[in-house]
Amino acid sequence: MPRSHRHDAADDAPKRRYEVIHRMAAQGFSARRIAALLDVSESGYYAWRARTPSP
């Protein structure tokens, strides 16, 4: 796999985890706990959530 492709996939990993947190938090799960389980920061999740979507 070309290095640039691996780098892109690694950059996308937190975003995918934040999407999981978002879906599970909407179902009543604790965002703090899910973030810890997925090894991302809770503050990173809230920063991601506050950003405007890219075009």
Sequence and secondary structure as in RCSB ss.txt:
>XXXX:A:sequence
MPRSHRHDAADDAPKRRYEVIHRMAAQGFSARRIAALLDVSESGYYAWRARTPSP
>XXXX:A:secstr
  HHHHHHHHHHHHHHHHHHHHHHHHTT  HHHHHHHHT  HHHHHHHHHS    
